[in-house]
Amino acid sequence: MIREIVLYGDPVLRTKGKRIEKVDDSIRQMAADMIETMQDADGVGLAGQQIGEALQITVIDVSEVESRPSQMWINGQEVDPKEHMPVVLLNPGLELESDREIGTEGCLSFPEITAEISRAAKVKVKAQGLDGNPIEFEASGLLARALQHETDHLNGILFIDRMSSASKASLAARLKRMANAGHE
């Protein structure tokens, strides 16, 4: 089922998600709904907060983005990320590499707004899967960027918080209008 995507201005986007202690049918259904919602919106990631659920759950699928490649390693072996998409991560934690790179980001909760954001070039993620088993992998490229963006969402951090002050200033009026619209 396609869910409504929460837009900037809704306080749930600033809420740190609760840890998911037990995977049940409602969590599995939420994950399926999130994947369907993300794909319908042509997104590469979606966090629980973006469908109004302040929980530590995110879905990511970078398999359709040819212009921004991703790399993925499982147990030190490089694998094709497409074979592991979409990925559902519960309670994810990230280790960030110190090397940073600037890249363009958008967000389904901020329609038509993009900005250049500095992120770690490579990350290691540890999470839980829908089967209850641990998931661990390393990523770079768009996948690493999406993991950082979505994990931020799970902690109530938005990509506008990571923008340069100049970018944020240039978008201030639009962001204010969006925030006010989100409270109506």
C-alpha positions in Angstrom: 0.0 0.0 0.0 1.3 3.4 -0.9 1.5 5.7 2.1 1.4 9.4 2.2 4.9 11.0 2.5 5.2 13.4 5.3 6.5 16.8 4.2 8.8 19.3 5.9 7.1 21.1 8.7 5.6 18.0 10.3 7.2 17.5 13.7 7.5 13.7 13.2 10.4 14.4 10.9 12.3 15.9 13.9 11.5 12.9 16.1 14.2 10.3 16.9 12.8 6.9 16.0 12.1 4.2 18.6 14.2 1.1 18.4 12.3 -1.9 16.9 12.5 -4.7 19.5 10.3 -7.3 17.8 9.7 -7.9 14.1 6.1 -8.8 13.6 3.6 -8.7 10.7 2.9 -5.0 11.3 6.6 -4.2 10.8 6.9 -6.5 7.8 3.8 -4.8 6.3 5.2 -1.3 7.0 8.5 -2.3 5.3 6.5 -3.5 2.2 4.5 -0.3 2.2 7.6 1.8 2.5 9.3 0.1 -0.5 6.1 0.5 -2.6 5.8 4.2 -1.5 9.5 4.9 -2.2 9.4 3.3 -5.6 6.1 5.1 -6.5 7.8 8.4 -5.6 11.0 7.6 -7.6 13.1 7.8 -4.4 16.2 5.8 -3.4 15.4 5.8 0.3 12.6 6.3 2.8 12.7 6.4 6.6 9.9 5.5 9.0 9.4 9.2 10.0 8.6 10.0 6.3 5.4 7.9 6.6 4.6 9.3 10.0 6.1 6.4 12.0 8.9 7.4 14.4 10.6 4.0 14.3 14.1 2.9 13.5 13.2 1.5 10.0 14.5 2.5 6.6 14.3 1.1 3.1 16.9 1.8 0.4 17.0 0.9 -3.3 19.8 2.4 -5.5 19.5 -0.2 -8.2 17.8 2.0 -10.8 20.3 4.9 -10.6 22.8 4.3 -13.3 24.2 7.8 -13.3 25.4 7.6 -9.7 27.1 4.2 -9.1 27.2 2.4 -5.8 29.7 -0.1 -4.4 28.9 -2.7 -1.7 31.0 -5.2 0.3 29.8 -8.1 2.4 32.5 -9.7 4.6 35.1 -7.8 2.7 34.0 -9.2 -0.7 32.7 -6.8 -3.3 29.1 -7.7 -4.4 26.7 -6.2 -6.9 24.5 -3.9 -4.9 21.6 -4.5 -7.3 21.3 -8.1 -6.0 20.7 -6.8 -2.5 18.1 -4.1 -3.3 15.7 -3.1 -2.0 17.3 -3.4 1.5 15.3 -3.0 4.7 17.3 -2.0 7.7 16.0 -2.0 11.3 17.9 -0.1 14.1 20.9 0.7 11.8 24.1 2.1 13.1 26.8 3.6 10.9 30.6 3.8 11.1 31.8 6.7 8.8 35.1 6.8 7.0 37.0 10.1 7.4 37.2 10.8 3.7 34.4 13.1 2.7 32.8 14.0 -0.7 30.2 16.5 -1.8 27.2 15.3 -3.7 23.7 16.4 -4.7 20.9 15.3 -2.4 17.2 15.6 -2.5 14.5 14.3 -0.1 11.0 13.1 -0.7 9.9 15.2 2.3 11.3 18.3 0.5 9.8 18.2 -3.0 11.9 20.0 -5.6 14.7 21.0 -3.3 18.2 19.7 -3.8 21.5 20.8 -2.3 25.2 19.9 -2.3 25.9 18.0 1.0 29.2 16.7 2.4 29.1 13.1 3.5 31.5 10.3 4.3 32.7 8.6 1.1 32.4 5.1 2.6 30.4 3.7 5.5 30.0 0.5 7.4 26.4 -0.4 8.4 25.2 -2.7 11.1 21.5 -3.3 11.3 18.9 -6.0 11.7 16.9 -7.5 8.8 13.2 -8.3 8.7 14.2 -11.9 9.4 15.6 -10.8 12.7 19.2 -11.6 11.7 22.0 -9.1 11.7 23.0 -7.3 8.5 26.5 -5.9 8.0 28.0 -4.4 4.9 30.2 -1.6 3.7 29.1 0.9 1.0 30.4 3.7 -1.1 28.9 5.9 -3.8 25.2 6.7 -3.9 24.5 3.8 -1.5 26.8 5.3 1.2 25.1 8.7 0.7 21.6 7.2 1.0 22.5 5.2 4.1 23.7 8.4 5.8 20.7 10.4 4.7 18.2 7.8 5.9 20.0 7.1 9.1 19.9 10.9 9.8 16.1 10.8 9.3 15.9 8.0 11.9 17.6 10.4 14.4 15.4 13.4 13.5 18.2 15.0 11.4 17.2 16.5 8.0 19.4 17.1 5.0 18.8 20.8 5.3 20.7 20.6 8.7 23.8 19.4 6.7 23.6 22.2 4.0 26.1 25.0 3.9 24.8 28.2 5.5 24.8 29.8 2.0 22.6 27.1 0.6 20.3 27.2 3.5 20.1 31.0 3.3 19.2 30.8 -0.4 16.4 28.4 0.4 15.2 30.1 3.6 12.0 31.6 2.1 11.0 28.3 0.5 11.7 26.3 3.6 9.6 28.7 5.7 6.7 28.4 3.3 7.0 24.6 3.4 7.2 24.5 7.2 4.2 26.7 7.5 2.2 24.6 5.0 3.2 21.5 7.1 1.5 23.0 10.2 -1.9 23.8 8.5 
